[in-house]
Amino acid sequence: MMAQNGVVFTAVSPEAARYRVSVLSYCTTTVDEAIPGFALHALSTRAEIGPDT
């Protein structure tokens, strides 16, 4: 499974719905820097995205 999918699916899971979810953008990565950026942008409508550093 790709790392960004693990982060996204966990953050939007039914189990996470009762929490205020934040994802630290500098703690996500994969083989291409653009890929987690796309995933974080899509996730930003459902969770708070933390700082780049």
C-alpha positions as CSV (number, residue, x, y, z in Angstrom):
1,M,0.0,0.0,0.0
2,M,1.3,3.5,-0.8
3,A,2.1,5.6,2.3
4,Q,-0.1,8.5,1.3
5,N,-3.1,6.2,1.0
6,G,-2.5,4.8,4.5
7,V,-2.5,8.4,5.9
8,V,-5.6,9.5,3.9
9,F,-7.7,6.4,4.6
10,T,-6.9,6.5,8.3
11,A,-7.7,10.2,8.6
12,V,-11.1,9.8,6.9
13,S,-12.1,6.5,8.4
14,P,-15.3,6.1,10.3
15,E,-13.3,5.5,13.5
16,A,-11.6,8.9,13.1
17,A,-14.9,10.8,12.6
18,R,-15.3,11.5,16.3
19,Y,-11.9,13.2,16.5
20,R,-10.5,16.5,15.3
21,V,-8.0,15.0,12.8
22,S,-4.7,16.8,12.0
23,V,-2.1,15.5,9.6
24,L,1.5,16.8,9.8
25,S,2.5,17.5,6.2
26,Y,6.2,17.0,6.9
27,C,5.6,13.5,8.3
28,T,4.3,12.2,5.0
29,T,6.4,11.1,2.0
30,T,6.7,8.7,-0.9
31,V,9.0,8.2,-3.9
32,D,7.9,11.5,-5.6
33,E,7.5,14.7,-3.6
34,A,4.4,15.7,-5.6
35,I,2.4,12.6,-4.6
36,P,1.9,13.3,-0.9
37,G,1.2,16.9,-1.9
38,F,-1.8,15.8,-4.0
39,A,-3.0,13.5,-1.3
40,L,-2.7,16.3,1.4
41,H,-4.5,18.7,-0.9
42,A,-7.4,16.3,-1.4
43,L,-7.5,15.5,2.4
44,S,-7.6,19.2,3.3
45,T,-11.4,19.3,2.9
46,R,-11.7,16.6,5.6
47,A,-8.9,17.2,8.0
48,E,-6.6,20.0,9.2
49,I,-3.2,19.9,7.5
50,G,-0.3,20.9,9.8
51,P,2.7,23.0,8.9
52,D,5.4,22.1,6.4
53,T,8.1,22.2,9.0
